[in-house]
């Protein structure tokens, strides 16, 4: 019995009714909106590679993640690793343009860690979801209180609106992923199997049930001449 418990697979699910799921979807869609607005009107000045990797790719990831958590989250939440991995590709390509080589290497290592740890968590290899909270929360705090502090203070080093909107888009992605951690619940496979078996039993009984012998009202036997 203990062997069976240990080998019991671990998967997570999320419910679209959950408050954190709704917030996560909201910020992911807000990220998409900020990215589109940030580059709206500037597309003609960008190369096709930039449009593909820095606009279309993250927007596709935003939409796919929202679809998974809202419409497939109960049974197929593990599929959320697909937009997360593709999002990591986007961030790595973005990091290749950093001026500092050390900053670039550190960021790429962080992004790879996100892809590996998130995928391992949703597939049950890592048997706790709480590693994800600092994984998303600490970079979010770093962006807000280090990278973006001058812009928040509106000093002379503040970013322009064209630079600020894509940065807000990145912050929204981090916040969305952080929020989904609090919505993740362990799936009860035993209860699901019991429910499935119960439903199968009901279906079998319904199929094998013989129709009741009905007698029409006008079918009367008379013994009178």
C-alpha positions as semicolon CSV with decimal commas, in nm:
position;residue;x (nm);y (nm);z (nm)
1;X;0,000;0,000;0,000
2;X;0,284;0,239;0,087
3;X;0,453;0,159;-0,245
4;X;0,133;0,252;-0,429
5;X;0,102;0,579;-0,239
6;X;0,462;0,672;-0,315
7;X;0,418;0,599;-0,682
8;X;0,093;0,792;-0,704
9;X;0,147;1,053;-0,968
10;X;0,120;1,418;-0,875
11;X;-0,048;1,667;-1,103
12;X;-0,190;2,013;-1,046
13;X;-0,512;2,169;-1,166
14;X;-0,666;2,513;-1,155
15;X;-1,028;2,620;-1,165
16;X;-1,144;2,910;-1,379
17;X;-1,367;3,013;-1,087
18;X;-1,064;3,067;-0,866
19;X;-0,989;3,434;-0,790
20;X;-0,617;3,393;-0,854
21;X;-0,682;3,229;-1,191
22;X;-0,896;3,522;-1,297
23;X;-0,629;3,768;-1,182
24;X;-0,358;3,568;-1,359
25;X;-0,555;3,571;-1,684
26;X;-0,623;3,944;-1,647
27;X;-0,256;4,035;-1,607
28;X;-0,152;3,806;-1,890
29;X;-0,400;3,978;-2,122
30;X;-0,287;4,316;-1,990
31;X;0,069;4,215;-2,078
32;X;-0,039;4,143;-2,433
33;X;-0,217;4,479;-2,457
34;X;0,082;4,674;-2,324
35;X;0,318;4,503;-2,569
36;X;0,094;4,577;-2,865
37;X;0,047;4,939;-2,757
38;X;0,418;4,978;-2,688
39;X;0,509;4,888;-3,044
40;X;0,197;5,011;-3,218
41;X;0,295;5,244;-3,501
42;X;0,661;5,143;-3,473
43;X;0,633;4,808;-3,648
44;X;0,738;4,955;-3,980
45;X;1,070;5,057;-3,824
46;X;1,141;4,705;-3,694
47;X;1,284;4,405;-3,874
48;X;1,066;4,104;-3,945
49;X;1,271;3,902;-3,695
50;X;1,197;4,155;-3,421
51;X;0,825;4,155;-3,498
52;X;0,820;3,776;-3,495
53;X;1,025;3,715;-3,178
54;X;0,950;4,025;-2,967
55;X;0,587;4,094;-3,056
56;X;0,408;3,798;-3,211
57;X;0,580;3,528;-3,001
58;X;0,503;3,681;-2,658
59;X;0,149;3,771;-2,765
60;X;0,091;3,411;-2,873
61;X;0,227;3,292;-2,536
62;X;-0,005;3,531;-2,351
63;X;-0,311;3,402;-2,533
64;X;-0,216;3,036;-2,508
65;X;-0,153;3,059;-2,135
66;X;-0,492;3,224;-2,078
67;X;-0,669;2,956;-2,285
68;X;-0,500;2,676;-2,089
69;X;-0,576;2,811;-1,740
70;X;-0,934;2,910;-1,820
71;X;-1,050;2,623;-2,038
72;X;-0,814;2,330;-1,977
73;X;-0,694;2,397;-1,625
74;X;-0,887;2,123;-1,446
75;X;-0,744;1,828;-1,639
76;X;-0,468;1,959;-1,862
77;X;-0,300;2,233;-1,660
78;X;0,038;2,073;-1,735
79;X;0,000;2,206;-2,090
80;X;0,066;2,553;-1,947
81;X;0,435;2,460;-1,968
82;X;0,413;2,509;-2,347
83;X;0,351;2,888;-2,338
84;X;0,595;2,917;-2,047
85;X;0,874;2,746;-2,244
86;X;0,798;2,953;-2,552
87;X;0,800;3,261;-2,330
88;X;1,145;3,162;-2,206
89;X;1,258;3,152;-2,570
90;X;1,128;3,509;-2,607
91;X;1,314;3,627;-2,296
92;X;1,637;3,458;-2,402
93;X;1,625;3,626;-2,742
94;X;1,556;3,955;-2,564
95;X;1,853;3,898;-2,330
96;X;2,090;3,849;-2,624
97;X;2,060;4,224;-2,687
98;X;2,179;4,328;-2,339
99;X;2,492;4,543;-2,323
100;X;2,640;4,360;-2,026
101;X;2,759;4,005;-2,097
102;X;2,739;3,912;-1,728
103;X;2,381;4,041;-1,706
104;X;2,293;3,849;-2,021
105;X;2,437;3,520;-1,889
106;X;2,269;3,555;-1,551
107;X;1,933;3,629;-1,710
108;X;1,959;3,337;-1,951
109;X;2,041;3,105;-1,661
110;X;1,737;3,237;-1,474
111;X;1,510;3,187;-1,776
112;X;1,632;2,830;-1,826
113;X;1,570;2,764;-1,456
114;X;1,214;2,892;-1,499
115;X;1,150;2,655;-1,791
116;X;1,298;2,354;-1,611
117;X;1,148;2,411;-1,265
118;X;0,802;2,508;-1,392
119;X;0,781;2,209;-1,626
120;X;0,910;1,971;-1,358
121;X;0,655;2,110;-1,111
122;X;0,343;2,087;-1,327
123;X;0,437;1,731;-1,426
124;X;0,493;1,627;-1,065
125;X;0,869;1,568;-1,080
126;X;0,917;1,843;-0,821
127;X;0,657;1,761;-0,559
128;X;0,597;2,112;-0,428
129;X;0,470;2,422;-0,602
130;X;0,629;2,667;-0,359
131;X;0,960;2,683;-0,544
132;X;0,771;2,876;-0,811
133;X;0,679;3,164;-0,579
134;X;1,037;3,294;-0,528
135;X;1,124;3,196;-0,884
136;X;0,872;3,449;-1,016
137;X;0,842;3,680;-0,718
138;X;1,208;3,775;-0,668
139;X;1,272;3,881;-1,032
140;X;0,948;4,080;-1,017
141;X;1,070;4,267;-0,709
142;X;1,411;4,321;-0,869
143;X;1,253;4,475;-1,177
144;X;1,030;4,705;-0,971
145;X;1,279;4,822;-0,709
146;X;1,600;4,820;-0,915
147;X;1,545;4,834;-1,291
148;X;1,228;5,045;-1,286
149;X;1,283;5,258;-0,977
150;X;1,400;5,563;-1,171
151;X;1,093;5,547;-1,394
152;X;0,861;5,509;-1,096
153;X;1,025;5,813;-0,938
154;X;0,997;5,999;-1,271
155;X;1,355;6,125;-1,250
156;X;1,586;6,216;-1,537
157;X;1,665;5,850;-1,614
158;X;1,301;5,753;-1,650
159;X;1,204;5,541;-1,949
160;X;0,998;5,687;-2,229
161;X;0,644;5,566;-2,288
162;X;0,763;5,349;-2,576
163;X;1,012;5,177;-2,344
164;X;0,784;5,170;-2,040
165;X;0,492;4,984;-2,198
166;X;0,699;4,676;-2,298
167;X;0,850;4,677;-1,948
168;X;0,501;4,681;-1,794
169;X;0,422;4,389;-2,023
170;X;0,712;4,194;-1,872
171;X;0,604;4,282;-1,517
172;X;0,252;4,161;-1,592
173;X;0,385;3,826;-1,715
174;X;0,585;3,776;-1,394
175;X;0,288;3,875;-1,179
176;X;0,053;3,647;-1,373
177;X;0,285;3,348;-1,324
178;X;0,326;3,431;-0,956
179;X;-0,051;3,445;-0,906
180;X;-0,112;3,112;-1,077
181;X;0,108;2,947;-0,811
182;X;-0,155;3,028;-0,548
183;X;-0,432;2,881;-0,764
184;X;-0,261;2,546;-0,825
185;X;-0,427;2,256;-0,641
186;X;-0,320;1,892;-0,631
187;X;-0,546;1,669;-0,836
188;X;-0,718;1,388;-0,645
189;X;-0,678;1,099;-0,889
190;X;-0,837;0,852;-0,648
191;X;-1,154;1,061;-0,631
192;X;-1,153;1,105;-1,008
193;X;-1,120;0,730;-1,062
194;X;-1,397;0,659;-0,812
195;X;-1,623;0,913;-0,981
196;X;-1,543;0,765;-1,322
197;X;-1,613;0,410;-1,205
198;X;-1,938;0,521;-1,043
199;X;-2,047;0,690;-1,365
200;X;-1,958;0,378;-1,566
201;X;-2,166;0,166;-1,330
202;X;-2,462;0,400;-1,370
203;X;-2,426;0,391;-1,747
204;X;-2,417;0,009;-1,748
205;X;-2,726;-0,009;-1,528
206;X;-2,908;0,237;-1,751
207;X;-2,819;0,040;-2,064
208;X;-2,925;-0,295;-1,916
209;X;-3,244;-0,170;-1,756
210;X;-3,548;-0,327;-1,924
211;X;-3,834;-0,096;-2,012
212;X;-4,134;-0,123;-1,785
213;X;-4,434;-0,317;-1,924
214;X;-4,690;-0,054;-1,993
215;X;-5,053;-0,126;-2,057
216;X;-5,254;0,112;-2,267
217;X;-5,563;0,248;-2,100
218;X;-5,797;0,122;-2,370
219;X;-5,655;-0,236;-2,348
220;X;-5,933;-0,391;-2,139
221;X;-6,037;-0,752;-2,118
222;X;-6,419;-0,792;-2,105
223;X;-6,596;-1,113;-2,021
224;X;-6,940;-0,989;-2,110
225;X;-7,117;-1,101;-2,425
